[in-house]
Amino acid sequence: QMFQNPAAGRTKAAMQLCRDVRNVVALSGTPLTNRPAELWPTLNMIRPDLFPSFFSYAQEYCQPRRAPWGWEYKGAEDMAGLHRQLRATVLVRRLKDDVLDLPPKHRVVVPVPLMNYDRYAEAADDFFKWLKQHQRGGQLAKAEKAKALYRVGELVRLTSKEKAKACVQWLDDWMEANPTEKMVFFGHHQKFLNVIRRRAAWGPQSVFINGSVATAKRQGLVDQFNHDAGTRLLIGNIRAAGVGLNMVQARSTAFGEIWWNPSAHPQAEDRTHRYGQKRPCYAYYLVADRTVELD
């Protein structure tokens, strides 16, 4: 799933490695997350004879649309046909329930208050008036170019800022109420995660993984979390810590922020709900009512 963009250096390197290799197997729980265009680099690496050209693949399955800056391939069409072709040629699919005997997983929505809801309401009710009063640098010019997207992004950041204190309080309460348990706490924005690290009472008993932590070092931090009884909390960026890591010594995850891509959440939940887990798992979603998180 890390090879979705054919222009990315990582994808180009993988495609170069697979060139002239007789047998290529791609293994993933989420081979694509949003649209069929993301699947083509992997298909090309597996069977370049069947999927030699992105253009021909995109014309058939990606609903191409001409934009002012060129062609876009963000759509999807004939998914039934693509599915039939994949099943007949390259796809072997196994559901978790087919291959693993796992305990149940429960999702729990936890309402949390904003520290200052009036501040959020002011921004939500008249966003551009609020932005003019609080803009930094060229924010207003950027917002004018993509009004709806920029508004949502700013409201998400404002929500995270205003609910951080409540998230810290909930985390401290949970850790105190479950003295023998470990917790994996996910967020997205660096400022939000820094608040959790600084203010949570259990910060000294935690490890932290974000994009700045080298990949080679992440496994050592996970090993410490799994095997050191004194390390009870793992705080992680949902993108850096939510994929490919095994945290089965915990059975609880919590999300202080909601990520743009909903498929990232089941992936992150399954850092604990995976092979080797023997206990029921819980995924807590700390969401603020009357905000963009529940729109």
C-alpha positions as CSV (number, residue, x, y, z in Angstrom):
1,Q,0.0,0.0,0.0
2,M,3.0,2.3,0.1
3,F,3.4,2.1,-3.7
4,Q,0.3,4.0,-4.8
5,N,1.9,7.0,-6.5
6,P,3.9,6.0,-9.6
7,A,5.8,9.4,-9.4
8,A,7.1,8.8,-5.8
9,G,10.7,7.9,-5.4
10,R,9.9,4.9,-3.3
11,T,7.5,3.5,-5.9
12,K,10.0,4.1,-8.7
13,A,12.7,2.2,-6.7
14,A,10.3,-0.7,-6.1
15,M,9.4,-0.9,-9.7
16,Q,13.1,-0.9,-10.7
17,L,13.8,-3.7,-8.3
18,C,11.0,-5.8,-9.6
19,R,12.0,-5.4,-13.2
20,D,13.2,-8.6,-14.8
21,V,12.3,-10.6,-11.6
22,R,10.5,-13.8,-12.5
23,N,8.3,-14.1,-9.4
24,V,6.8,-11.0,-7.6
25,V,4.3,-11.3,-4.8
26,A,2.6,-8.2,-3.3
27,L,1.3,-8.7,0.2
28,S,-1.0,-6.2,1.9
29,G,-4.1,-5.9,4.0
30,T,-5.1,-2.6,2.2
31,P,-3.6,-2.6,-1.4
32,L,-5.6,0.6,-2.1
33,T,-7.3,3.1,0.1
34,N,-9.3,5.5,-2.1
35,R,-9.4,4.9,-5.8
36,P,-8.3,2.3,-8.4
37,A,-5.5,4.5,-9.8
38,E,-3.6,3.7,-6.6
39,L,-3.5,0.0,-7.5
40,W,-1.8,0.2,-10.9
41,P,1.9,0.4,-9.7
42,T,1.5,-2.8,-7.8
43,L,-0.3,-4.5,-10.6
44,N,2.4,-3.4,-13.0
45,M,5.1,-4.9,-10.7
46,I,3.3,-8.2,-10.5
47,R,2.2,-8.6,-14.1
48,P,3.6,-6.0,-16.4
49,D,2.4,-8.1,-19.3
50,L,-1.2,-7.6,-18.2
51,F,-0.9,-4.1,-16.9
52,P,1.8,-2.4,-19.0
53,S,0.4,1.0,-19.3
54,F,-1.1,3.3,-16.7
55,F,-2.9,5.3,-19.4
56,S,-4.8,2.3,-20.8
57,Y,-5.6,1.1,-17.2
58,A,-6.8,4.5,-16.2
59,Q,-9.0,5.0,-19.3
60,E,-10.8,1.8,-18.4
61,Y,-11.2,2.0,-14.7
62,C,-10.3,5.5,-13.4
63,Q,-13.0,7.6,-15.0
64,P,-10.5,10.2,-16.4
65,R,-11.5,13.8,-16.4
66,R,-9.7,16.7,-18.1
67,A,-8.9,19.5,-15.7
68,P,-7.3,22.9,-16.5
69,W,-3.9,21.5,-15.5
70,G,-4.3,18.2,-17.3
71,W,-5.9,14.8,-16.9
72,E,-7.2,13.6,-13.5
73,Y,-7.7,10.0,-12.5
74,K,-9.5,10.3,-9.2
75,G,-12.7,8.5,-10.2
76,A,-13.7,4.9,-10.5
77,E,-15.7,2.9,-13.1
78,D,-16.4,-0.7,-14.0
79,M,-15.3,-1.9,-10.6
80,A,-17.1,-5.2,-11.2
81,G,-15.0,-5.7,-14.4
82,L,-11.8,-4.9,-12.6
83,H,-12.6,-7.2,-9.8
84,R,-13.3,-10.1,-12.2
85,Q,-10.0,-9.5,-14.0
86,L,-8.0,-9.4,-10.8
87,R,-9.6,-12.5,-9.4
88,A,-9.0,-14.3,-12.7
89,T,-5.3,-13.3,-12.9
90,V,-3.5,-11.9,-9.8
91,L,-5.7,-11.6,-6.7
92,V,-5.8,-14.1,-3.8
93,R,-7.9,-12.6,-1.1
94,R,-8.3,-13.9,2.5
95,L,-10.5,-12.3,5.1
96,K,-9.2,-12.1,8.7
97,D,-12.1,-14.2,9.8
98,D,-11.0,-16.9,7.4
99,V,-7.5,-17.3,8.6
100,L,-7.3,-16.0,12.2
101,D,-9.3,-16.9,15.3
102,L,-9.3,-13.5,16.9
103,P,-11.2,-12.2,19.9
104,P,-13.9,-9.5,19.3
105,K,-13.1,-5.9,18.7
106,H,-15.3,-3.1,20.1
107,R,-15.4,0.5,19.1
108,V,-16.4,3.1,21.7
109,V,-17.3,6.7,20.9
110,V,-16.3,9.0,23.8
111,P,-17.7,12.6,23.7
112,V,-15.2,15.1,24.9
113,P,-15.7,18.9,25.4
114,L,-13.9,21.7,23.8
115,M,-12.0,24.0,26.2
116,N,-13.6,27.0,24.5
117,Y,-16.5,26.1,22.2
118,D,-17.4,29.8,21.5
119,R,-14.0,30.1,19.8
120,Y,-14.8,27.2,17.6
121,A,-18.3,28.4,16.9
122,E,-17.0,31.8,15.8
123,A,-14.8,30.2,13.2
124,A,-17.4,27.7,12.0
125,D,-20.2,30.3,11.7
126,D,-18.2,32.9,9.6
127,F,-14.9,31.3,8.7
128,F,-13.4,34.0,6.5
129,K,-14.2,36.7,9.0
130,W,-12.5,34.7,11.7
131,L,-9.6,34.0,9.4
132,K,-9.1,37.7,8.7
133,Q,-8.9,38.3,12.4
134,H,-6.5,35.5,13.1
135,Q,-4.6,34.9,9.8
136,R,-0.9,34.3,9.8
137,G,1.2,35.1,6.8
138,G,-0.5,34.2,3.5
139,Q,-3.3,32.1,5.0
140,L,-6.1,34.2,3.5
141,A,-4.7,34.0,0.0
142,K,-4.3,30.2,0.3
143,A,-7.9,29.9,1.7
144,E,-9.3,31.8,-1.3
145,K,-7.9,29.2,-3.7
146,A,-9.6,26.2,-2.0
147,K,-12.3,27.6,0.3
148,A,-14.1,24.5,1.4
149,L,-11.0,22.3,1.8
150,Y,-9.1,25.0,3.7
151,R,-12.1,25.7,6.0
152,V,-12.3,22.0,6.9
153,G,-8.6,21.8,7.6
154,E,-8.6,24.8,9.8
155,L,-11.6,23.7,11.8
156,V,-10.0,20.3,12.3
157,R,-6.9,21.9,13.7
158,L,-8.9,24.2,15.9
159,T,-11.0,21.3,17.2
160,S,-7.8,19.4,18.1
161,K,-6.4,22.4,19.9
162,E,-9.5,23.1,21.9
163,K,-10.1,19.4,22.9
164,A,-6.5,18.5,23.8
165,K,-7.0,19.2,27.5
166,A,-10.0,16.9,27.6
167,C,-8.1,14.2,25.8
168,V,-5.3,14.4,28.3
169,Q,-7.8,14.1,31.2
170,W,-9.5,11.1,29.6
171,L,-6.2,9.4,29.0
172,D,-5.0,10.0,32.5
173,D,-8.3,8.7,33.9
174,W,-8.2,5.6,31.7
175,M,-4.6,4.8,32.7
176,E,-5.4,5.2,36.4
177,A,-8.5,3.1,36.1
178,N,-6.7,0.3,34.3
179,P,-3.4,0.0,36.2
180,T,-2.4,-3.3,34.5
181,E,-3.2,-2.3,31.0
182,K,-1.2,-0.7,28.2
183,M,-2.7,1.9,25.8
184,V,-1.8,3.0,22.2
185,F,-2.9,6.6,21.7
186,F,-3.1,8.0,18.1
187,G,-3.2,11.5,16.8
188,H,-2.3,13.4,13.7
189,H,-1.1,17.0,14.2
190,Q,2.3,17.4,15.8
191,K,1.1,20.2,18.1
192,F,-1.7,18.0,19.4
193,L,0.6,15.0,20.0
194,N,3.1,17.3,21.8
195,V,0.4,18.4,24.2
196,I,-0.5,14.8,25.0
197,R,3.2,13.9,25.6
198,R,3.9,17.0,27.8
199,R,0.7,17.0,29.9
200,A,-0.3,13.4,30.2
201,A,0.7,12.1,33.7
202,W,1.9,8.9,32.1
203,G,4.3,10.6,29.6
204,P,7.4,9.4,31.4
205,Q,6.1,5.9,31.0
206,S,5.6,6.2,27.3
207,V,7.3,5.9,23.9
208,F,6.6,8.2,20.9
209,I,6.6,7.4,17.2
210,N,6.0,10.0,14.5
211,G,7.4,10.6,11.0
212,S,10.6,12.0,12.3
213,V,11.5,8.7,14.1
214,A,13.7,6.7,11.7
215,T,12.0,3.5,10.5
216,A,14.9,1.4,11.9
217,K,14.3,2.8,15.4
218,R,10.5,2.2,15.5
219,Q,10.7,-1.5,16.1
220,G,12.9,-0.9,19.1
221,L,10.4,1.4,20.6
222,V,7.6,-1.1,19.9
223,D,9.7,-3.8,21.6
224,Q,10.1,-1.6,24.6
225,F,6.4,-1.0,24.7
226,N,5.5,-4.7,24.4
227,H,8.1,-6.1,26.8
228,D,8.8,-3.4,29.4
229,A,6.2,-3.5,32.1
230,G,7.0,0.1,33.0
231,T,6.2,1.4,29.5
232,R,2.5,1.5,29.5
233,L,1.7,4.1,26.8
234,L,2.6,4.4,23.2
235,I,1.8,7.8,21.6
236,G,1.9,7.7,17.8
237,N,1.1,9.5,14.6
238,I,-1.6,7.6,12.9
239,R,0.4,7.4,9.6
240,A,3.8,6.5,11.2
241,A,2.6,4.2,13.9
242,G,-0.7,2.9,12.5
243,V,0.7,0.5,9.9
244,G,2.9,-2.6,10.0
245,L,3.7,-2.6,13.7
246,N,2.7,-5.3,16.2
247,M,1.5,-4.1,19.6
248,V,-0.5,-7.1,20.9
249,Q,0.7,-6.6,24.5
250,A,-2.0,-3.9,24.5
251,R,-5.6,-4.4,23.7
252,S,-6.8,-0.8,23.7
253,T,-6.3,2.0,21.1
254,A,-7.6,5.5,21.4
255,F,-7.9,8.2,18.7
256,G,-7.6,11.8,19.8
257,E,-8.0,13.0,16.3
258,I,-9.9,11.8,13.2
259,W,-7.8,11.3,10.1
260,W,-8.9,12.4,6.7
261,N,-8.8,8.8,5.3
262,P,-11.2,6.6,7.2
263,S,-9.4,3.4,6.1
264,A,-6.4,4.5,8.3
265,H,-8.4,3.9,11.5
266,P,-9.1,0.1,11.1
267,Q,-5.4,-0.3,10.1
268,A,-4.4,1.5,13.3
269,E,-6.9,-0.4,15.4
270,D,-5.4,-3.6,14.2
271,R,-1.9,-2.9,15.7
272,T,-3.4,-4.6,18.7
273,H,-6.1,-6.7,17.1
274,R,-3.9,-9.2,15.2
275,Y,-2.2,-12.6,15.4
276,G,-1.2,-13.3,18.9
277,Q,-4.0,-11.3,20.6
278,K,-6.0,-13.4,23.0
279,R,-8.2,-10.7,24.7
280,P,-11.1,-8.6,23.5
281,C,-9.9,-5.3,22.0
282,Y,-11.3,-1.8,22.4
283,A,-10.9,1.2,20.1
284,Y,-11.9,4.5,21.7
285,Y,-12.7,7.5,19.5
286,L,-12.5,10.8,21.4
287,V,-14.7,13.1,19.4
288,A,-16.1,16.6,20.0
289,D,-19.8,17.1,19.5
290,R,-21.1,20.0,17.3
291,T,-17.8,20.1,15.4
292,V,-16.5,19.2,12.0
293,E,-15.6,15.7,13.5
294,L,-19.2,14.8,13.4
295,D,-20.4,16.7,10.4
